[in-house]
Amino acid sequence: PFDSLKTRLQVGRPLRQAGDGAGLLAQTRALYRGVLPPLLTVGLVQSLQFAFYETFKHHLLAKSRATAEGPSRGQYLASVLAAGSFGGVFISLITVPVGVVKVQQQVATNAGMLDCARSLVKKHGWSALARGGVPGVVMEFIGRGVYIATYETVKLWQLDDATAHRVQQGETVDTSLRIKMLSAAAAGTCGWLSVYAIDVTKSRMMLDVSGEQFKTWRQCIRDTWREGGIARLYRGVGFSLVRASPVAATVLPIYETTKVWLADHL
């Protein structure tokens, strides 16, 4: 529901203006439109993101980890940022078309997921599923990098120097749940704040799938800015921040705990 409310505010279609009826049941059902596309792909997206991230990080740090002193904290965090960002570019191949269908379902149609996708392709061609692709790729590149780099930064701050050095060297270190959750909560918040304006641009372009209102992403940014400046670009950010910390504080600790378990048992 928070994602639907966020999207509606981003594109300027509040629930009460969306023709969903005045009844509570009708409006509640409207809030769950578009839940299926991300629900079906979130596991794949997260798995690929972490797989790409770990692979890129390993290659970026291989030389410095082979030395006696190992990578410095700055080198380690720069590599984490780059690896997370590169991983984001690859998963945007999934998140962009999924996002188009999701936004259309949330705001523009009552059709089911497959019917919505078929209708978009029939009316506008396959390129419709890549609408908003530029802001979508940029958002994943910046957001995923900031997300994982913030997590590692806050985590290292809470560790003693010896333990932090082991982490930087690539050793499997099982930190406390408190450290994981605090680091993840900060990561979720910083990740969303860093890309929210881009997300607004992406959502508006994905709704305007025909390109009648916005010919390019540059025009979308300019027009959105003219409507209300920075406040317009961050409209609805509260709904993202409300869920950002709890979601991240669940996903990242589970990922780290699973990674430690696999390292011990495989």
N, C-alpha and C positions, 0 to 999 in steps of 0.2 A: 504493500500500500504506500509506503513512503516513496518508493521509486516512481509510482504513478503520479503522486502529488507533486513531486519534484519536476517531473517531465512536463506536466500541465502548466506549472508556473513558468518553466523555462520558455515554453512556446507561446505563452499568453492565452492558454485555454483553461481557466479554472474550472473545477468540477461543476459548479453551479451554472456555468455558461455552456456546458458541453452537450446539452440536450439529452442528458441521462435521466431526466425525470426528477421530481422533487422527493420521491420516496426514499427512505433510508436504505431499503434493500437494493433498490436500483443503483444508488450511489455507491454502496458497498461493493456490489458486483463490478461496477465500473473501475474501482480501485485495483481489482485483480486481473483486469485485462492485460494481456501481454506478459503474464508471468511465466508462461510455458517456454518460450524460446530461451531465456537465460537459465531457467531451471534445468532444462535438458542439456545445456552445454557448459554449465559452470564447472562441473567436475573435470571435463576435458580441458577447459581453458586453464584452470588452476594447475592441473597436472603438467600441461605443456609449458606453462609459464615457469614453474619451478624447475622443470627438466632443462629448459633452455638456460635459465639463470645459473644453475649449478654447473652446466657444461661451459658456458662462457666464462664464469668466474674461475673455474679450474684452469682454463687456458690462459687467462689474463694474469693469473698469479703464479703460474708454474715456475717461471724463471726466478722470481724473488723468493719463493718458498724453497728453492734449491740452495740458496745461500745460507751461510751460518746465522746471520742476524734475522733473516726472514723479512717479509714486507713490513714497512712502517704502517702506523695506523692510517695515515693519509693515503698511502698506496692501496691499502686494503679497502678502504671505504670508496675510493675512486673506482676501483675495479668492481665493487659491489654495485655502485650506481650505474656504471656502464653495462654490466651484465644484466641487471634488471631492465634497463632501457631497451637493450637489444632483444631481450625476450618479449617485451611488450610489442615490438614491431611485428614479430611473427604471429602472436596471438590475435593481432588486429585483423588478420585474414579471416578469423572466425567472428570476432566481436562486432565488426562493422556490419556485415549482412544480418547478423542476429539482432543488432541494435535497430536497424531499419524496420524490420518486422515488428519488434517490440514497441517502438514509438508509434507506428501506424496503428497497432492494436490498442495501445493505451489512449490514443487521442482521436483517430480518424475513422475507425471501422469497428463493427461488432463481429467481423468474420473471425474464424478460427485461424490458427497459426499457418497451416498449409494453404488454406483458401486465400489468406492474405498474401502470402508469398507468391502464389500462382497468379493472383490478380495483378500484383505489382509487375511481375515479369511480362504478363500478357499486355498490359497497358503501356509500359515504359521500357521494356526490354530488360536484359540481364543487368545492365548498368544501374538499374534502380537499386539493386542490392548493394551497390558500392557508393550510394549517395552519402555524402558526409565522410567520405573516406579519408580526405586529407586531415581534417580535425580529429577524426577517429584514430588515425595512426599517430599523430602528434600527441594526442591525449594519452595513449597507451605508452608511448616512448617516454614522455616526461613523468607521467603518473606512476608507472610501475617502477621506474628508477628511484624516484623520490620515496616511494612506499617502502621498498626493501632497504634502501640506504638509511632512511630514518630508523627503521627497526634495528639494523645492525649498530648504528651510532648510539642510540639510547641504550641498547643492550651492553655495549662495550663500556659506556659510562658507569654502569652499575657493577662492573666486574673489577676485581683486583688486577694489577698489571700482569701477573703471571698467567692468570686464566685468560685474560684478553689476548695475550701473546699466543696462547695455544689456539684460540679461535682464529686468529689471523693466519696461523700456520696451517689451518685446515683440519686440526684435530677435532674429533667429535666430543663436544663438551655439553653435558646435560645441565643446563642452568635451571634455576628454580622457576616454578610456575608464575610467581609474582613478577620476576624479571621479564619473562616472556610476555605476560599480559600487559604490563605497563609499556613495554617497548612497542608492542603491537598496537595498542590504543593510540599512541603517539603517531605511529606509522599511518594508521587509517586516517587520522585527522589531517596530517600534513599532506598525505597523498591527494586527498580530495581538494584541499585548499589550493594546491599547486596547479590543478587542472580544471577547476570548476567552470571558469569562463570559457574554456575550450569545449567543455561538455555542453554548455548552453548553445554554442555555435553548432556543434554536431547535432544536437537534438532538433534545432530549428531547421537545419538542412535536411535531416532525415524525414521530418514531417512534410516539408515542401519537396517531395520526391520528384515532381515534374520539373522543378527548377523555375517555376513561374515567378516566385517572389525573390529568390536568391540565385543569381546566375553562378556566382563563385563564393568560396568561403571568405574571401576578402570583403566582398559586398555584404555578406551576412554579419561579419564583425562590425563593419562601419555602421550598418543600419541599426544593429542592436545597440551599439554605443550611443547613437543619436537618440534612441528611445529613452535613455536614462542613465548613460554613463556607466560607471563601475557598478552601481547598484543594480542596473538592469542585467549586467553580465553575471552577477552573483545572486540573482533572484532564485529562491528556492534552495539556497545552500544549506539552510538549517535542517532540511529533511535528510540531506546527505550526511551531515555531521552527526545527527542523532544516531544513525545506524553505522557510521564509519568505525567508531571505536569498538562497539560490541562485536561487529563482524570480524574485524581484523584481530581482535583479542581472542577469537575462536579459531580462525583459519591458521594464523601463524604459529601459535603454540601447538596445534595439532600437527602441522607440518614438521616442526622441529622435533617434537616428541617421536613422531613416526620415523624421522630420519635417524634419530639416535637408536631406536629399537631395531631398525633394519641394519644399522652398522654393527650392532652387538650380536645379531642373530644370523646374519648372512655372510 
